[in-house]
Amino acid sequence: MERETMLWWKRPNRVLLINLREGDEPRIDAEALVADAKRFSATAFCISGGGIVAFYQTRIAEQRISSALGNRDLLAEIVPVAHREGLKVLARIDPSCAPKALADVHPEWFSRDLDGQLCEVSDHYVTCPSAAYYRERLPEVVTEILREYAVDGIWNNAGKFGAWDTTVCHCDACQASFGAETGARIPVAENWSDPNWRAFNQWRYRQIASWVRLMHEAIHRANPAAIFISAVQLMESLETIQIGGWDIDYWLDAQDVLTFECQRRNTVPWWPGLQAKYLAGLGPERPRWMTASYFYPWWRLSATPEAENRAWIAQQFANGVSSWLHINGGYSPLFDRRMLSPMREVYARLASWEQYFEAARSVAAVAIVFSRFSQDNYGRDTPDARYFDSVRGAYCALQEAHIPFDVLSDKFLDAATLGRYGAVVLPNAACLTQACVEALTAYVRGGGALVLTFETGRYDEHGDRAARPTLDALIGAQRNGIRHDLKSSYAKLERRDDPLLADLGDTDLIPNDGALVELDLDDAVTREVPLTLIPPVIAHSGATISIPEYSAIGSGTDIPVVLRGQHGAGRVVYFANQIDALFHRYGFPDLGRVFANAVAWAAGESRVLVVDAPDHVDITHMRQEVNGHRRDLVHLINFPVGKHVNSGWRHPGTRIRPVDDIVIRLRCDSGSVPSEVRTASTETQLAFTLRAGWVEVVVSRLDDHEIVVFDFASTNKN
């Protein structure tokens, strides 16, 4: 489709999310607001509409109008000015709570705790997604907005159970819905050993998905051209995701643009990259958006440091996601304005790079699988230690080794999806469906490669232990019990020339900890055992450290820590320990290096990009087709370094330190050669060399974000 006729939301976009607070209205001027949005190089912005409070002159008697609005109508004032200036407008709704007075008229609309009490937040009561406020009143609100104002779409915020850190809902509507589906009542307490609790947890995801679909239908009835997007997150805000019932996999058909929020900052600095990659895995041909906050989430008037937000936003763009910037309190007389100018600069650069964004797709040869079933039904009440740390460690190991990769949902692993990759990584994806196991098995038999860790696939999606002989056959061993309490243990290097042990240097061992799956090796299978277990070296059982004079290793074992081998036409690496989680927790470079070596060996010749840069430089490898020719885009993102020593809850660094002389090697296709290599920031051409089918360039300096553009031409003279 030609760009001129493409729907606006399918093109690259830069969006401002302007959250208004009740009382801001006297300071809002439509012309000034739109002019400010244009100074951010925005293509669209989202403005507060209705739900908790209306910022327009609603005719719905029970929807409260903002107390400072008076006779004004912000939607009527702002939307025409935005459209005149070429900007699209989304109206924000929030169904999470409603005025207390409504509980006297419609008590059935509200969430109830175990004792039947209403849940109060900011002088409002929390509403219930199973009840008519969500399922009748909110469709009425969006219908009114769309029919009375020419807004271009609806953004839903906080449509979820347990809003604003409240409790599990036990209202009559929830009890009736859950009972009709399961024949049981909602459990009184979280208990992951109880099948009824796990069924209830799964019901919440489906319940929110059914509401999202209902809203999507209502919005498109009111205005078929309007779009609908609903806020959701992945992994790093579990206290919101899990109790809320948020799983975007269940409502892909009811989202016009796949969208994640990405605002929390008490987490790993590459969370935006993980979410962006996951969105791309769900919909590589669909538009994808993501919010980034201008502020600290708990301090909405204080700006996030520039160095942090530059890397935060760069990861989104580099993985094919259009970025939103969420500004809250900008009309307050007390506000932190220091980052406004830097963020305008960032968004202006994204606007100038539009040509390198549109229709760019990842060509990574490796994928990491994320499993929400493992998050819940294996992670249970300690998901960080049991599951998330494995994903985090795998992600960080590949990132630091500069191996481009995607992130896939385990719910959509089929032959077509798996066939795009040379290697697929499953970091302790313990809970897998039988269909998923069968697809992975067929993938390896057809020539694919797997890297598995610890208890991957030992349980079904419900968290029940499952016999998985096909996975054990791929590994070449039967997995039995688990050896625990391995603190102060090691893994012994058995073969120095093994590819998994490359670049470790002069050492005989690497650290180990935690637990290890015990294996009965299949003697009929040929495999390598590069690492074996050295038992804990401690003073006594329960001690945290050994006596220096008695810290010698008495003996090793033949217990495998990792297996590497062929399976038919494919390759399999299995780590019996928790190498990925240990790398995240301790940061031992050897653990990340061995893990990345395993992925590189598994991927084999499918790897086409090699980057020599410090480990705090993130990369992605995207590709476009331009006038029938290949264009490769290598994004370089410089993460801030120099973390505060005393800030245990905040992981990002504080300064961007320029990096010099990054070497990039990219494999050419047969029949094509590079015609030009340049940097996107200055359009400066780079000298390149061709050697044995690879093109090599040196990037002399990286500040925060750069795109190295490789344009290719055909060598076919016909």
Secondary structure, DSSP 8 states (H G I E B T S, - for coil): --GGGS-GGGS---EEEEE--TT-GGG--HHHHHHHHHHTT-SEEEEEEESSSBSS----TTS-B-TTTTT--HHHHHHHHHHHTT-EEEEEE--SEEETTHHHH-GGGB-B-TTS-B-EETTEEEB-TTSHIIIIIHHHHHHHHHHHS---EEEE---SSSGGG------HHHHHHHHHHHSS---SS--TTSHHHHHHHHHHHHHHHHHHHHHHHHHHHH-TT-EEEE----STTHHHHHHHT--GGGGGGG-SSEEEEE---SS-TTHHHHHHHHHHHH-TTS-EEEEEESEETTEEEEE--HHHHHHHHHHHHHTT-EEEEEEESTTSSS---TTHHHHHHHHHHHHHTGGGTTT-EE--SEEEEE-HHHHHHTTTT-HIIIIIHHHHHHHHHHHHTT--EEEEEGGG--HHHHTT-SEEEESS--B--HHHHHHHHHHHHTT-EEEEETTTTSB-TTS-B---HHHHHHHTEEEEEEE---TTEEEEES-TT-GGGTT--S-SEEEE-S-EEEEEE-TTS-EEEEEEEE----SSTT-SS--GGG---------EEEEEEEETTEEEEEESB-HHHHHHHH--HHHHHHHHHHHHHHHGGG--EEEE--TTEEEEEEEEEETTEEEEEEEEEE--B---TT-TT--S-SB---EEEEEEEEE--TTEEEEEEEETTT--B--EEEETTEEEEEEEEESSEEEEEEEEEE----
